[in-house]
């Protein structure tokens, strides 16, 4: 029996301004659905309403995050499970995952059960917004291997919630690597690699 796959993604932002405090604010407005959904912080504090989200952002601003910046000041991670997974289990697993993976970082997360993509069935997923710098000023710098490691850790947390699941690498799921971009292939064929 094939177990459902956990998904951990760092999505591309839809908004053009994803850097600086402005990007963090836009993202928190999105994940809180403009204050309609509860957002939880690294301290377990539950934040409701637009005013609550704005108050949290003011606290984060004290960490000297510039309004406009060349850098992404927060990492946005989506932890998701297929349709039919109990949403509370996804939320509880995400909370434990974030606590273990991002100690010393400020973060906030919210559970969504709908989807923006009309081709995707509604499914439980958590948007996690982690400030890039920890309390010592060190920045996160996730690599492809970290994403796989995060999938494995999130799967462990889902299993602790009693949800059987798997975190297999793309090639082991029978999904072949993405093909070479045509421009690169053409350059290589002309000997300009």
Long-range contacts (C-beta under 8 A, 24 or more apart in sequence): 2-166, 3-164, 3-165, 3-166, 4-81, 4-82, 4-85, 4-163, 4-164, 4-165, 4-166, 5-82, 5-165, 5-166, 5-167, 5-168, 5-173, 6-79, 6-80, 6-81, 6-151, 6-154, 6-155, 6-158, 6-165, 6-166, 6-167, 7-78, 7-79, 7-80, 7-81, 7-125, 7-151, 8-77, 8-78, 8-79, 8-80, 8-147, 8-150, 8-151, 8-154, 9-77, 9-78, 9-80, 9-147, 10-75, 10-76, 10-77, 10-78, 10-142, 10-147, 11-76, 11-78, 13-76, 18-72, 19-68, 19-69, 19-70, 19-71, 19-72, 19-73, 20-65, 20-66, 20-67, 20-68, 20-69, 20-71, 20-73, 21-57, 21-60, 21-61, 21-65, 21-66, 21-67, 21-69, 21-73, 22-67, 22-68, 23-72, 23-73, 23-74, 24-57, 24-60, 24-65, 24-73, 24-74, 24-129, 24-131, 25-57, 27-74, 27-76, 27-127, 27-129, 28-53, 28-56, 28-57, 28-108, 28-129, 29-53, 30-127, 31-108, 31-109, 31-110, 31-112, 31-127, 31-129, 32-110, 33-110, 37-110, 37-111, 37-112, 38-110, 39-108, 39-109, 39-110, 40-95, 40-108, 40-109, 40-110, 41-106, 41-107, 41-108, 42-98, 42-99, 42-102, 42-105, 42-106, 42-107, 42-108, 44-95, 47-108, 56-108, 60-106, 60-131, 63-106, 63-131, 63-133, 65-131, 71-132, 72-132, 73-131, 73-132, 73-133, 74-129, 74-130, 74-131, 74-132, 75-129, 75-130, 75-132, 75-140, 75-142, 76-127, 76-128, 76-129, 76-130, 77-127, 77-128, 77-130, 77-150, 78-125, 78-126, 78-127, 78-128, 79-125, 79-126, 79-128, 79-154, 80-123, 80-124, 80-125, 80-126, 81-123, 81-124, 81-125, 81-158, 81-163, 81-165, 82-123, 83-121, 83-122, 83-123, 84-123, 85-123, 85-124, 85-158, 85-163, 86-124, 86-161, 86-163, 87-111, 87-113, 87-124, 89-158, 89-161, 89-162, 89-163, 90-124, 90-125, 90-126, 90-158, 90-161, 91-124, 91-126, 92-157, 92-161, 93-154, 93-157, 93-158, 93-160, 93-161, 93-163, 94-126, 94-128, 94-154, 94-157, 96-157, 96-160, 97-150, 97-153, 97-154, 97-157, 98-128, 98-130, 100-153, 101-150, 101-153, 102-130, 102-134, 102-140, 103-134, 104-134, 104-135, 104-136, 105-130, 105-131, 105-133, 105-134, 105-135, 105-140, 106-130, 106-131, 107-131
